[in-house]
Amino acid sequence: MTVLFLLRHGENDWVGKRLPGWTPGIHLNERGRAQAGALARLLQPVKLEAIYSSPLERTMETAEPIARAAELRVRVREALADVRPGDWQGQSLRSLRHRKLWPVIQHTPSLARFPGGESFTEAQARIVAELDSIRAAHPGPRAAVACVSHADVIRLAIAHYLGLHLDLFQRLNIDPASISVLWIGESSARLVRLNDTRASEVAGEAGKTAK
C-alpha cells in the first residue's frame, strides 16, 4: 500500500483573486513561504521515499523546503500541474463569475471545458494516470510519497479514488498549504486525511510572534 501525501502549494498574491492556471512567475508570498516551512516541519517525522511537484513556481517553492528537510530532491512532473484554463488564464475571478460557463463549472463540471483549455474530465484522467504511475514506482508496504500540486487537481484525484462522480468534486475543500492523505493498494483506496490546515495555523502563529 502506497501512502500519498497530496499537498497544495502555499499562498500567493493571486489566491482568491485571479485564475492562475499555468501562468509563469507566480511566487509564494511571505505567508506562503511560512506555510511551506511549516509543511516541512510537519512532514519531517514521515519517512518520505520521494517528493514530486508540479513544475510551476508556487509548487516548486513549496516542495523545496520539504525536500531539504527530508534530504531528497524534488522530482518534477508536468502532469501534477494545474488545470489548463486556456483563455481564462490570468483573469479575475470576479469577472469570470459572470460568464455563462461559470455555473457549469461549479455544478456540472463533467460537461465543462475551459475555452482553449482542458476539460475537467481530461484533467482528472491526467492526474490519476500520474498518481498511478508514482504509486507503481513506490510499491513497498506503507511507502510514503509527497506530491505538491494544486487545489482542483488534488480534488479531482481524491474524487476519483473515492468513487465520487466528477460533478461532486467541487464539494471537496483544499486550502493553500493543506495536507490530504490517500492510502492506495492494489484493490482499494482510502482517504485518511482531508484538507489538514495545520501548516497555515502554524504560519499564522509565527506571524503573530514576529509582530
N, C-alpha and C positions, 0 to 999 in steps of 0.2 A: 504494500500500500504506500503510495506517494502522498506526502503532505505538501500541498501547495499553499504558500502564503501569498495572497493576492493583495498587493499594496498600491493604493492610489498615490500619485505624486503629491507633494506638499503644495501649499498655497502660492499663488502668483497674482499679479495685479489684474489678470483677466477673469479670475474665478467669479462667476455670478454676473459678469458684465458683458462679455463677448464670447462668441463661439470660436475657440482657438483652432480646433482640428489639428492640422499638420503645420500651422504657421511657425516658421523658424524664429528663433531669438526670444522666445518667451522663457524667462528665467524665474526661479523661485525668488520671492521677496524675503524680507527679513524674517517674517513669521514662518514662511515655508522652509527656510534654512534651519530654523529652530526645530520645526517639526521633523525634518529629515534626521537631525541629530538625535532627537528623542526616539525616532523609529529604530535607529542603530542601537541605542541603549536597550530598548525593549526587546529587540531580537537577539541581543548578544548571548543570552543563555541557550538559544536554539542552535544546534549544530547543523548549520546550513551546508548542503553539498554544493550549491551553486546559487548565483543570483543572476537573473535575467532582467533586461529592461527594454522598453520601447526606446528608439533612438532619439526621441525628442528631448530638448534640453531640460525641461521641467522634470522628466522622469529620470534622466541620467543624473541630474543633480540630487535627486532623492536617493537613487541607488548607490551612489559613490560612498557616502559615509557608512552605509550598511556593509558594503563590500570591504571597506578598510577595517571595520571592526571585526569582520569575520575572516579577514586575511584571504579574500577571494578577489578575483577580477570580475568586472561586470561583463556579462555576455549579452551583446546587443541583438535583439530580434525585432525586425521591422513589423512582423505580424502582431506584436504586442502594442503597436501604436494606436492612436485614437481612430475613431470612425472618420472616414474621409467625407467632410461636409460639402465638398465641391464649391458651388457659387456662394454658399452661405458662410464660407470660412472667413473669420475676422469680423463678421457683422455683429452689431449689438443685439443682445437677447431681447431688449425692449422692442426693437423694430421687427425682429423675427417672429415675435408672438402675434403679430397682426397678419402674418402670411396664412394663406388657406391651408398650407401643408402642416402648420404647427399642431392643430388638434389631431391630425392623423398620426403625427409622430408621438404625441402624448398618449393616445388612446388605442390606436391600431397600428403600431409601428411595423408589423409584419407586411403592411401594404405600402410602406413609405420608402422612398428613395430620395436622397438629397439631390437637388438639381446639379448635374455634372459631377456627382459623387457616388458614394456607396449606398446600397440598401442596407437595412439592419440585418436582413437575412444573410447577405454576403459578409457583413462584419462579424456576425456570430459564427458563421462557418470558418472564417479566418482565424478567430481567436481560439475556437475549440480545437481546430487542427493543430495549432501551435502548442497549446497546452497538452494535447495528447502526445505530441512529439517530445515535449520536455519530460512528460511523465515516463515515456518509454525509455528515455535516456537515463532516468534515475529510478530504477525499479525496485531497489532494495527495501526491506521492511522498514517502514517509517522514514524513508528517505525524505528529507526536508529541503524544499526549494523555494526561493523567493522570486516573485515576478512583479516588477514595478510597471504599472500600466495606468489606465485612465478610467474614469467613472463608468461611462457607457460600456466600454469593453469588458470591464470586470462584471458589471451587472448582466451583460449578455452571456458571459461564461457561466456565472452562477445559475442563471435561469436554465441554461441547457442541462447542467449536471443535476439540478433538482427536478428536471422534468416539467418545468413551468413553460406554458405557452409563451412565445415571443411577445405577444401583446400584453403580458403581465410584467415584463422586465422593468418597466418604469416604476413599479411599486417598490422596488428594492432601493434603499438609500446607501450611497457610497460617498462618504465625505472625504475631503482632502486629507492625506496622510493617514487614512484608515487602514486597518488590517482585517482582512477576511480570510478564512482558512477552510480549504476543502481537503477531505481525505478521499482519495480515489484509488480503488483497487481494480482488479480485472473484471469484476462483475457488479460492483456497487460504488456509489459515491455518497458522501455525507458532508453537509455543511456544518462545521463545528464552531465557526465564529463568523459573525457578520458585522461589518462597519464598527470595529473596535476603534474608538477615537481617543485612546489614552495619550497618544503622541501629541495631539492638539492640546489636551488638558495639561500635559507636562510643559509644552511650549508656552502655554498661557501663563502658567505659574512662574516659569523662568522669566518671562517678560515683566511680570509684576515685580519680581525680586530686583530685576535690573533697574527699574524705576525707583 
